Amino acid sequence: MSVRAGREFLAIPGPTTMPDEVLRAMHRPAVDIYSGSLLALTDGLLRDLTRVFSTKGRAYIYIANGHGAWEAALSNVLSKGDRILVLESGRFAIGWGDAARRMGVEVEVLKGDMRRAVRPAEVEAHLKADSAKGGGTIKAVLVAQIDTASGVVNDIPAISQAIRAAGHDALLMVDTVASLGCMPFEMDAWGVDVAMSGSQKGLMTPPGLGFVAANDRAREVHKTAGLRTPYWDWTDREGDQHYQKYAGTPPEHLLFGVRQALDMLFEEGLENVFRRHQLLAEAVRGAVGVWAEGQAIGFNIIEPGERSDTVTTVLVNSHDPEALRAYCNEKCGVILGQGIGQLSGKAIRIAHMGHVNAPMILGTLGVVEMGLAALNIPHGKGGAQAAVDWLSDQVKA
C-alpha cells in the first residue's frame, strides 16, 4: 500500500512548484495585444527584471526556455569564428558552450568536474596565457552561477575579479537559471556583462519565458555581432512598437504569471527570499550530513562552501537511486530529481528552490529517510530530525 493521497509534491530542480496565486493570475481571458494594459505590463516587467538582475542595463523577454535564452545571449554578442572560454563545474555551462559551437563559435573549456566549483585562480591563469598570445582572442567567458546537475554554486564575484586581474577584456556571461530569485546576484556590482535566466525555477512561473540582461559594454559589442538573427536581436526588441519586444504576439498568460510571481518576491523582500533559501538549504544539508554517516549516502559537492542553496545532489553508492526515487513517488507522492549527465544512475537531487517552505522541505526529508529505511540503504539515523533541530534553532519564536 501507499500513503500518497493528497497533493503530490514536486521536489525536482525545475520546473518548481507554482504558487496558487500565479496559477490564478494566468486563469483569465486573453486581452487585446495592442491595449494599454498589456503595454504597461511589459514596461513594468522589463523594469522589474533589471531590479532582480541588479543592473542598470537592459532586460529582454523571450518566448523560450533556458536553452533559447542561451542562444539569445550568444547570438547578440558573438560572430562566427569568435573564441570563448567555458568554465566547467557540472553540465550546464558545457551545454551552453555546445550551443555556441553549433553556432560557429570556437569553444575552449577550462576543465573542471562534477564535484567542484570553478577555481578563479585557474581562470586568471588561463586568460593571462591567452593575453600573452597577442592581445587575447577569447571574446567571452561562460559560467553557471548554480549548476543543477552537480549542485555546485560558483563564486561569480571572484571569477569576475580573476578576469580583471588577468587584464583581459572578455565579456563575462552568466547562467542564472537556477539562482535568480533564490540567492544574491549583483550583475553590475560583480562586473557581469550578460546574464540569462528562465521563468520556471526561482521565478515560480511555468516554463516558456527566457530572460536576458545586458550592460552597456555588451550592447556596444552587440553592434558588430555577426550572429544576430531577427528573433533574438536586441536592437529589434528595443524598437518603439510593442510587438517588437516579443518579435510578434506576446505570451500573455505567461506574462500575467510572472508579474504575479515578481510581486510575491518583492512583497516578501528579496533579502528575506534569499535568507529563506539559505535556511532551507542548510536544513537539507544537515539531513544529508547525518545520512552520510552510513556511508552509502554522500554529498556530490565535496567542499561545504560550494554547495548551492537551491539544489542538493546526493550520491547513492552501491544502491539504486532510481529505486529510492520510485519509492518516494509511488508510496508517498514526493518526486525527487534524478541524477543527470555523468551522475545518471548514481544520484538523487533534492530541490529547495522557489515556492518552498519548511513543511515542504521537512516533509520531503522525512519521506527520503523513510525510503532509505524501507529499502535497507545504509544511512545515519535522524537526518530529518537534524533538519528540524537546525530550523528550530534558527527560526525563534
HELIX and SHEET records of a PDB file:
HELIX    1   1 ASP A   20  MET A   26  1                                   7    
HELIX    2   2 GLY A   36  PHE A   53  1                                  18    
HELIX    3   3 GLY A   66  SER A   75  1                                  10    
HELIX    4   4 PHE A   92  ARG A  102  1                                  11    
HELIX    5   5 PRO A  120  SER A  131  1                                  12    
HELIX    6   6 ILE A  156  ALA A  165  1                                  10    
HELIX    7   7 ASP A  216  HIS A  222  1                                   7    
HELIX    8   8 TRP A  234  ARG A  237  1                                   4    
HELIX    9   9 HIS A  242  TYR A  246  5                                   5    
HELIX   10  10 GLU A  252  GLU A  268  1                                  17    
HELIX   11  11 LEU A  270  TRP A  291  1                                  22    
HELIX   12  12 ALA A  292  GLY A  294  5                                   3    
HELIX   13  13 PRO A  304  GLU A  306  5                                   3    
HELIX   14  14 PRO A  321  CYS A  332  1                                  12    
HELIX   15  15 GLY A  341  LEU A  343  5                                   3    
HELIX   16  16 ALA A  358  ALA A  374  1                                  17    
HELIX   17  17 GLY A  383  GLN A  394  1                                  12    
SHEET    1   A 5 PHE A   9  ALA A  11  0                                        
SHEET    2   A 5 VAL A 334  GLN A 338  1                                        
SHEET    3   A 5 ALA A 347  ALA A 351 -1                                        
SHEET    4   A 5 VAL A 311  VAL A 316 -1                                        
SHEET    5   A 5 ILE A 297  PHE A 299 -1                                        
SHEET    1   B 7 ARG A  58  ILE A  63  0                                        
SHEET    2   B 7 LEU A 209  ALA A 214 -1                                        
SHEET    3   B 7 VAL A 194  GLY A 198 -1                                        
SHEET    4   B 7 LEU A 171  ASP A 175  1                                        
SHEET    5   B 7 ILE A 138  ALA A 144  1                                        
SHEET    6   B 7 ARG A  83  LEU A  87  1                                        
SHEET    7   B 7 GLU A 106  LEU A 110  1                                        
SHEET    1   C 2 ILE A 146  ASP A 147  0                                        
SHEET    2   C 2 VAL A 152  VAL A 153 -1                                        
END                                                                             
